[in-house]
Amino acid sequence: MRKAVNSSLVQFILKNWDDNRNGEEVQEIIEAIVAQIKQDHRDYQRRHGRNDEADAFYESVICDVQSPEFWDKLDYMSGFEFDY
């Protein structure tokens, strides 16, 4: 099943990160996200070759999505408004 990272998924992850009942599902979702990021990284390397900056980017994103603080930031920014 294909899922998108949207505000409802972010809310589910945040609400259930440490929950005994749904925490396991959250970790499964995080593992699936990490697997997709790794696949995207491999696809990038096939198209563009190895690149230290790209490698660092993908590694950073993998670390970030495994932290609840990342999801707090994503939640905050998803509804963020500002004047320009």
Summary of the structure (lengths in Angstrom):
residues: 84
radius of gyration: 14.8
end to end distance: 38.7
largest distance: 43.1
contacts: 187
relative contact order: 0.14
helix: 73%
strand: 0%
